[in-house]
Amino acid sequence: MIQEWGPLSQREKRLKVFARWGYRCATCGCPLGDYRTNAQLAHRIANTIANRHHYGAEVIDHEENLRPVCSLACNDAQNIGGRPQEAEHLAKRIRKMLMRGREKNIS
């Protein structure tokens, strides 16, 4: 049986996303410097009330929906809200990951 320790804290999730991207901006590739204070996490599917209602908080807050960025311009470039097919594809992929995680907890 695999033991899960529960969901990641916001800080742990943030650090995991920055580490996965090598502490570089996902849009322009520039080093993020002090990622704890200066860098941002962009939501690919925007963190709005409408999107939370449509996709669910688990999808919006999932680390696969987050990208490290260095500026508001790079943050905006990560938003896929204007590309609904891409947003639906990402949401579907995240839901599959969430289901696999739940299945591991059951076995």
C-alpha positions, 0 to 999 in steps of 0.5 A: 500500500502506498501511503500518501501524506496529503496534498502539498502545501502552497509553499511546497507546490510552489517550490516543486513547480519552480524546481521542475522548470529549473528556476527559469521562466517558462515563457522566456527562459530567463533565470528567476533569481530569488524565486521566493519573492520576485517570481510568479506562478502563472495559471495556464487556465486562469484562476477565476470564479468562472473557471473554478466553477467550470473546471473545479479547484483541483484542476485550477490549483494543480501543479500541471496548471502552474508555470513559473514566470518572471513578469506580467507579460510572461504570465499573460503569455501562459494563459490558454483561456483564449484557446478552449480546446487546449484548456479542455485538453489540459483539464482532462489530463489533470483529471486523469492524474487526479484519478490515478492518485486516488486509485493509488490511495485505495490500493 
